[in-house]
Amino acid sequence: MQVSANHQAYWSKNLRITAILMAIWFFVTFVVSYFARDLNFNFFGWPFSFWMAAQGALVVYVLIIWYYAHYMNKLDQEHGVAEEE
């Protein structure tokens, strides 16, 4: 099966954004949470380690999902593979 240049560019951009967002997810999930106790300061009136575990990571996850959906919709339209609404 021959893959067109448009298809190859689409998947290249898709894999790149997925890798970047997965790296952000890994950093927030494991790195920040691991070192949160060392980051001993108040954030919105709460200790940063508590805030990061209770709220911060969830906010970042929602932002990652929103950005990925927004980016992929734009990428689909750019490459002519958008769903008809």
ChimeraX attribute file (.defattr): number of C-alpha atoms within 10 A of each C-alpha:
attribute: neighborCount
match mode: 1-to-1
recipient: residues
	/A:1	3
	/A:2	4
	/A:3	7
	/A:4	9
	/A:5	9
	/A:6	12
	/A:7	12
	/A:8	11
	/A:9	12
	/A:10	18
	/A:11	13
	/A:12	12
	/A:13	13
	/A:14	16
	/A:15	12
	/A:16	11
	/A:17	16
	/A:18	13
	/A:19	12
	/A:20	11
	/A:21	17
	/A:22	13
	/A:23	12
	/A:24	15
	/A:25	16
	/A:26	12
	/A:27	13
	/A:28	19
	/A:29	17
	/A:30	11
	/A:31	12
	/A:32	17
	/A:33	19
	/A:34	12
	/A:35	11
	/A:36	18
	/A:37	13
	/A:38	11
	/A:39	12
	/A:40	11
	/A:41	13
	/A:42	12
	/A:43	12
	/A:44	8
	/A:45	8
	/A:46	11
	/A:47	15
	/A:48	20
	/A:49	21
	/A:50	15
	/A:51	16
	/A:52	20
	/A:53	15
	/A:54	11
	/A:55	10
	/A:56	15
	/A:57	17
	/A:58	14
	/A:59	11
	/A:60	16
	/A:61	16
	/A:62	11
	/A:63	12
	/A:64	16
	/A:65	12
	/A:66	11
	/A:67	14
	/A:68	16
	/A:69	12
	/A:70	11
	/A:71	13
	/A:72	16
	/A:73	14
	/A:74	13
	/A:75	17
	/A:76	14
	/A:77	11
	/A:78	12
	/A:79	12
	/A:80	12
	/A:81	12
	/A:82	13
	/A:83	8
	/A:84	4
	/A:85	3
